[in-house]
Amino acid sequence: MASSRWFLNFSRSLRWYCPIYGRISRTIHPVQVQPVSYSSSRSNSSSRTFRQNFISPRSQSNVSVSAIFCIVVPIIYYKWVLSQRRIEQESAIAVDTQFAVLFPDEAWKPETSVDPFIRTVTVDGTEYWLLGLGVRTVSFLKLHVYAVGIYVAKDDVPELMKKVKNISGELDARSVILDNNSGIEIFDALLHQPVRFALRIVPVRNTDFAHLRDGFVRSVMASIKSHHSIGDDVDASEGTNQLRSLFSRKLSVPKNGELIMAMTKSGELKCIYSPKRKDAEVLGTVTDRNVVNALMLHYLAGPKAASEEARIAFADSVADLLEAKQ
């Protein structure tokens, strides 16, 4: 009795959410249910009330509307999901075509003595596209330390373009990306989603893990200090310790050795080392999101980027993709 009364009340209340209820209730012919005699300890008046409600035309219409509502809504939602997936697939195909047209070369040569960079790299089944390339220099002599490529996961390129377009509006996308304030705003938001970026670092001369480790830690601390969006009170000790531990061994890195630092979908940073593009070894993972974002921002935005050349090339590539899409 209690469950039947609850379903009856639910059916009545549901009609207020169905704008076609009035038409349905007039077109559906209720099936008359013959009263059944019940033996119950309750009073006869209570039993009659339940039977009258159960066989009333209004109750039958409510039940019919509820059934239709429960069937139609899931079908509509399912079709909407399919349409969204089709739009995403078409968008991905369009971006893929634009990338192939704009960047047809299989390699991109940095302005230094290392080998050309390949246009795509794959980490754990995720394909990353090379959109920026430059050289890291030190001291006033502009000594070349390593070449660095800035990659973006292929599946995340549409999101990158959407974010840049929303912030730039009618302004020049390249100028907006290179602007210190808007550039930090764009990439800080993308890193928190996260859109998966990757760095490919190739030394110009023989070096070792200790030099790379010290450089990365300094980059993280400088980025946290200069990018206020990360937060002045960030405790990066755990993350920097993780980063140091990845390069704790006394291991030399030859010229043209390869270090890939790729973000995962969860925002962690996976580091893979390969001397001369062979015998790749996973060094480990940095899980501290603040440290990961600070390191990436040091290459993507701000007045003291690790490689201004790579940052400018990245802005040019994104602007070209946006222009080709229009």
N, C-alpha and C positions, 0 to 999 in steps of 0.2 A: 504493500500500500504506500509506504513512504517513498520508495523509488519511483512508483508510478506518478505520485503527486509531484515529485521533483521534475520529472521529465515533462509533465504537463505545464508546469510553471515556466520551465526553460523554453518550451515551444511557444508559449504565449509571448514571452519577452523578446524572442528572436524576431518576431514579425516587425518590430520597430526598426530593425536594421536591414530589412529587405524592402526596397522601394517598390518592388513589383508585387508586393503581398496582396494588395487589393484586387489586382487582376487575376492572380492565381487563385485566390479564395473563391472568386465567382465562377471560374472555369472548371475547377476540380469538383467532381461529384463525389461526395463522401459515401463511403460504403456503410450501410446500416449494419450495425452489429446487434444481434439479438441479445437481450438481457439474459443473464445467466443467474440462476439462484445460487447463493452462497450461504454456507453455514458458518456463521461467525459469532464470536462472543460480543461483537460490537452491536450497537443499536441499529435497528432497521433504517432509521433516518440517515445514519452515516453511510450505510451501504447504498442506499438509493442515491445519495448525493454523488458518490463515486461513479455509479453506473450512468447517471445522467450526464456527468461531465465526459465520461469516456465515449459515449455514443453520440455526443452533440456534434452537429455539422461544423461548428466553429473549432472544436478541438481537432477534428479530422483535417481541416484546412491547415491548422497550425503545424501539425505533424508533417503534412505534405510539403509545406514551405521549408521546414527544417531539413527534410531529406534532400530537397532540390538544392538548398543553400550549401549543404555539406558536400554535395557532389560537384556542383558547378565551380565553386571557389578553388578547390585544389586543381581542377583542370585549367582554369585561367592562370593560376600561379605557375603551373608547369609550363604552359605555352610561353609565359613571360620569361621564365628562366632560359628556355631554349632560344628565344629571340636575342636575349642578352649575350649568350654564348656565341651565337652566330655573328653578332656585331663585333665582339672581341676578336673572334677568329679573322674576320674580314679586316679589322684594324691591324692585327699582327701581320697578315699577309701584305697589306699596303706598306707598312713600315719596313718589312723585309725587302720588298721590291725597291723602295727608296734607298735603302742602305746599299744594295747591290749596284744601283745606278750611280749613286754619288761617290761610292768608294769601291771602284771595281778592282783595284790592285790587290793582290794577295798579300803584299807586304808594304810596310811604311818605314822609310829610313829616317832615323833620328839624325840630328845635326852633330854627330860625334862618330867615333870610330867603331862602335859596336855593330853587330849584325842587324839587318832590318827586322822590324817587329811584325809578327803575323797579325792579321786582321781579327781573328777570333781565337779564343781559348775556351776550353771546356773543363769545368771543375765539378766533379760529382754529378755529371749529366746535365749541368747547366751551361749553356753557351753564353759567353760574354763577348761584346763587341768593343773593338778599340775605337774610341772617339777622341782621345787626346794623347799627344806624344810630345815629350820634351826632354830636357837634360837638367839634372840637378847640379848646380855649381856652388862652390864655396870660396870665401875670401874675396877681396877686391880684385884679385887676379882672374876671377871667374874660372877657376879650375874645374874641369869636368869630373864628377864623382860617379854618377850612374845615369843611365837613360831610364825614363819612367813612362809607362803607358797607362792611361786611365781608361778602364773598361766599364761597361754597364751590361748587366744581364739582358739578353735579347728580349725576354718577356716583360721586362720593366721599362724598356725604352718608351712605349706609349705613355706610361705614367709620368716619366721624366718630361716628355714634351708637353703633356697636359698641364703640369705644374708650372713650367716656364711660361706657357701661353697665358695661363690665368693671371700670373703676376705681371707679365710684361704688357698684356693688353695690346694696344696699338703701337707701343714703343718698340724700338729695335731690340730683339731678343738677345743679340750678342752683347749689346751695351748693358742690358739688365743683368745678364749672367756675370759680366766682368765687374759690375759695380760692387763695391765692398759690402754695402749694407744689404742690397737686394740679393746679391749672390749668396751671402751667408743665410739669409732667410729661406731662399729656395732649397739649398742643399741641406740645411739643418732639418727642414721639414721632410725632405725626401729620405734622409738617413733614419729618421724616426719611424718611417712607415713599416719596414724599411725597403727602399729601393736598393737593389744589390749592386754595389760598385766593387771593382777589383783593381789592384795595382800590380803591374808587372815591372819588376826592377832588375836591370841588367847592368852590372858594374862595368865601368870603362877601363879600369885597371884592376889588378889583383888586390883583393882586400880580405877581410875575415869577418866572422860573426860578431866579434867584439865591436868593431867599427860600425857595423850595421845596427847593432843593438843600441849603442849610445846615440846614434843619429835618430832612430825612431823614438826613443824615450824623450829626447830633447824636443822633437817635433810635437809629441803629445802634450808635453808640459807647456810649450809655447802656444799651442792651439787653444788649450784650456784657458790660458791667461788672456789671450787676445780676443777670443770669441765669447762675448758675454752671454750669448744665447745658450751656451752649454751650462753655465752656472758658475758663480764665483766660489761656491762652497762645495764643489765637487771633490769627493775623496777618490783620487785615482791611484792610490797606493796599491790596492789589490790588482787592478788591471795592469799597471806598469810592471808589477812583479811577475804577472803572467807573461807579459811581453818579453821581459828580461830572460825568463826561464826558457823561452823558445830558442834563444841564441846563447845559451850558457856554455855550450861546448867550444873548445878551441879548434875551430874548423876554418880552413881557408876557403875563400870564394874566388874562383878564377875569373878573369875577364870573359864576358859573355855567359857567365853562369846566370841562372834564372831563379828569381824569387817571386812567387805569386802570393799575394795576400788578398783573398776573396771573401766577401761578405756572404753569409748564408741567409736563408729566409728568416731565421730567428734573430738576425742582426749580429751574430758572432763573426769573428774573423778567423778564417782558416789559412794557415801559412804552409806553403809547399816549396821546398827547395830542390833545385835540379841543376847540378853542375854540367854546363854545356848541353842543356836540354836532354839529358838522359838520366836514368836511375833516379826518378823523382821520389822524394821522401817527404812525408807529412811531418812537419815539425811540431804541430800542435794547434790549439785554438785559444784565442782570447775571447772570453765570455763577457767581460765588462763593457756594456754598451757605451758608456761615457768615453772610455779610452778608444774604442773602435771608431766612434763618430768623430772624436777629436783628431785622430790620425788621418781619417779620410778628408775632413775639412781642411787640414793642412795642405792638401794637394788640390782641393776643389775651389776654395774661396779664400778671400781675405787679401790684405795688402802684402803679406809676407808668405806667400805660397811657396811650397817646396820647389816648384818649377813653374815660373810664370809662362814659359813657352808652352808647357803642357796645358796649363789652364786656358790660355788663349786658343790653342788648337781645339780644345774641348768645346769652348763656346762657339767657335766657328762651325764645328760639326753639328751641334744641336741646332744652331740657327739655320744651317743648310737643310736639315731634315724638316724643320718647321716650314721653311719656304717651299720645299718640294711638296709638302702635304697640301698646301693651299691651292 
